[in-house]
Amino acid sequence: CVSVKWNEVFQGLNPATTSSWGSYFEYSFDGGVEWIGIDLNEKDERNIQYIREREFPLPGAGSQSDVRLRFTFDGNFYYWIIDNVKIIERNYNDMSAQENTYAIAPLSTMPVSQIDEVRFMIDILNRGCDTQTNTVVNCTCIDDHSGVEVFNEDLAYGDIVTDSLARNKAFIGRFTPPAEVVTTYTCTYTVSADNPDENPKDNAQSFTFSVSDELQFRKEEGRTIGLTPSPLYWEDG
């Protein structure tokens, strides 16, 4: 049960044929006839330099006599520099609360006069070598102003085998903020199992939302991209 690990400096710009911004990793168990590929940049932003250590599991590689790795840069800008490529033994107990798939509040800010309920769900991944038994996800919400816990529920996932993603399992409970209370809430998903996790840093994901006395709804709290209306049609202020 192994993974591949390396250090890299990467900056990409334009979409390429096999990858979002240029760097692509593949592995093969049959001498290079068929390759299993991973797009390394699906979460990266374009035109930003990343200096980091990366690690990806190689499911099934531990029992193979011939394992081949292939690193491809096919972007037209800018570069991908890799070093210290290693094959390492993976953790045996390593659950992950997925950062790319979990439910948040329907609004980042909702008016105090028009409260909406919050529903909960998160995907979890067994990145370890062993089957994780009695896997549970806890969801807790805290009133940030008072420090009071306003929601707490466990959701049982049962046993999850290695390299398996448990998806789309919703919590039964829902949270409706109390009427006329202006505050901010922080909700946290935390995954656990029978065996202590050897990599606890990715076991939790959190989100916040607010109830405001403003008469407006908001889906986000700031600019999400660098686009602004043309000054030909929008004056300052």
Secondary structure, DSSP 8 states (H G I E B T S, - for coil): -EEEEEEEEEEE-S--SSSSSSEEEEEESSTTSS-EEEETTTT--TT--EEEEEEEE-TTGGG-S--EEEEEE--SSEEEEEEEEEEEE--SS-EEEEEEEE---S-SEEETTS---B--BEEEEE-SSS-EEEEEEEEEEEETTT--EEEEEEEEEEEE-TT-EE---B-S--B---TT--EEEEEEEEEE-SS--S-GGGSEEEEEEEEESSS--BS-SS--SS----TTT----
